[in-house]
Structure formats: structure tokens, C-alpha cells
Amino acid sequence: MKSIQVRLAALGFLEFAVWGSYLVSLGLFLGSVGLGDYVFWFYTVQGIVSLFMPALVGIIADRYVPAQKMMSLCHILAGGFMFAAGWYAMRAGSEIEFGPLFTLYTVSVAFFMPTIGLNNSVAFNALSQANLDTVKAFPPIRVFGTVGFIVAELFVNFVKIDGVAIQNTYCQLFTCGIVSVVLAFYSLTMPQCPINRQASKSLAESLGLNAFKLFKRKEMAIFFIFSMLLGVSLQITNSYGTMFIEHFKFVEQYANDYFASNPTFLISLSQCSEALCILLIPVCLRKFGIKGVMLIAMFAWVLRFGFFGLGNTSTSGVWLLMMSCIVYGVAFDFFNVSGGLFVDQQTPASLRSSAQGLFMIMTNGIGASLGTWIAGTFVINKNVFATGLDAVQQLEGWRVSWFTFSAYALVVAVLFMICFRNPKNGIEGNDDMKKVEEDTESAPEGFING
């Protein structure tokens, strides 16, 4: 690898290490301080801020502040507010209140979420300046982001302070804040990104709202609607997976199980699977088409939740939890990555960036926010955190919840199978939505239609 590729790999590593230091373990800390029934709010707000903050910050980075400097500023603010959240939790002790902690956390993630896109912009710019093919050079760099996420997960799982793992304490917030500030300074060492003060795009265009015209095409409308419905599943296991696995140590027969005390370590298998499954996507798209690949993702979500409901942390049942983590790679990658490729190939060049933004809004914005809120409010809180339930009854509530989510994913898959057809290559309908010739020619035969 060239030196710039190594530097970008480190950039991606740190970017996702920030996220991995708390994303799957935050529920463990919240549950330990009596905020378990508020967990869904901390994940719902992540989707809510994703609806507008990346677009607004992107406008500033395009027109006024170079992307690497905007990324640095966002990480300074995100890290500072996350550190403040940890400081508040430390000072409050056993008297932690939802309002102050949630407010500080929300401001932090509001500035963090845009940095994922800024990271890509910085990387693409640096690779272009180095005369490297971004299509070939970027995927290996992006893998280091997943590695960073995994390393952060393992760090908070195994490192202990005063005999207590970081995953169970506010120290994970300090970890996130420190890594974010380090990345803020490291971002400034990246090659200068261009700005265009004369940009003539309207606000609607800058926010990607013009991409909604894609709903005029029946196939694309159905695809985006089902993307939102499947997006409902995206953050549920990130929100509650470690809490569920840790709960086994409060049930007598599982109290001494290794993975009951190391839930973040077990969940990290999901990200390992994710890194490997990316390699399967081109082959599966050519063989099964977008409909087939999306159905594989949907049924993988059925198994992801179902295996959680069937498994336990004993030697006889932990393999089911591991299988849930393995199929997560298929469920997440086949949906997100394949969906992004499909949108790219089915939209005209003039709408391509906006269409990708719309795909993210429908999935990680609307879908994930609604899904986490509904899952927490009407399923988890009702079945697990209801007053008067003992540990065994709560475990049964967890199982009922996972089977409920699995049934939902199954219904979505069956409806998608009935409603969606593989569209023809190219864009039909309005002239301004016709596919550019080179896009159709560059797509391998059968890549989308199977």
C-alpha cells in the first residue's frame, strides 16, 4: 500500500473506533444505572439527527470549510460533548438522570454522524490526488474501519477499571471522547479538500430532496418503501443485543457462563462476519439479482432475531447466538451495500448523490429511528422491563421480543417477494431521469437482473 493508503486506513480505523467504543455496549451501562427502559431513545435519536445533520454539514464542507477541517471540527465537538456526558455520569454517581445525560449524548452524536460521510469525502479526494482508482483502492481501506470498530468493542469488553469492565460503566463515554479528539487532530493531516464557494445548487438540491422524484418510478418507489421497512431492523440488536446476552448471568443456571460476562466480545463476531460478507456481494448480485440479494438479506434478519430467541450462553446454546452474529454480516451488508449499488445503477448521474442520500434517509434515518422507538416502547419495555418481573420472566420476555422481530422481518420478506420485480436496466419514464449511457454499459451483464 502507498503511504496515503496507510494514512487513510488509519483514518477509517479511528473513525469507526469512535463508534465501536459505545454503540453496542451503551445499553449495558444504561441498564446498570436504572435507565434500561430509556435505551431506545439513545438509539432513536441517532437516526433522527441523521435525517438532517449530514446534509447540513455537507453543504458547509462543499462551500465554505474544507472537508478535512470540517471533519476535525465535528470530532472536536462530538468528542467534547461525549466526554462531558461521561463526566456528568461520573459526578452524578447513582443519581444519574435521563435528561442531562441524553442531552449531552444527543449533541455528541449530532456532530459525529456527519463525519462518516466526511471521512469518505476525505478519502476519495486523497486517492484522486494520488492518481489511484477509488473503486479498487477504497474497499481495502474501508475494511480497516470495521477492524477499528471490532478493536474498540474488544477494548471496552476486556479492559477493566477497578475490577469492572468498561462496557458496564461511563468509561466507555470517555473512551469515545478521547478517540474522537485524537481523530480530530489527525484529520488535519489529510490532504486539502477543495471547496466551491460559487456552488449554485438550491437548498433543496443540496439536501437531496430532488431525489424524491424517483418515486415516480413504480419499482424505485417500492424499493425505497421496503428499504424503510427493512431499515426498521437495523439498530434493534445494536441497541439491545448486549443487554440481552448479559441478562443470562442474572439467571441462576447461566450465571457462570463466559459469554454472559463478555457480551460485547460475542457481538463483535457480527462485525467480523460483516467484513467478510462484503466480498460475496458482487457474485451474489450477478447470480441472484437485486431482488434475490435483498430477499437473502431479509431472511437473514429473520434468522438474526430468531437465533437470538432460541439461543443461550451455555455450551449447548451459545452456538445459536454465534450463528445470529454470523448471519448479521449477510443481513447488514447484503441490504446496505447491495442497496447502494442498486440505487447507483438505477439513477441518472444528475441524481446519483441525492439518491444515495435518500436511501440513507429511508433506511438509517426514518426506518432505523421508527424501528428502535417502536421496539423499545411497545415490545422490549412491555416484555422485559415491565414492573414486577423476575430474571426468569424477563428472559422469557427477551425471547418473545426476538421472535416478534423475527416475525416482522418474515412478513416484510414475503411482501417484498410479492410486490417487487427486478427492473430493466436503464431508466424509463421522464427524460431527466434516463440513465446515462456509460452507466448501463459499465454494469456487467446480469449484475442487477440476475
Disulfide bonds with the S-S distance in Angstrom:
none
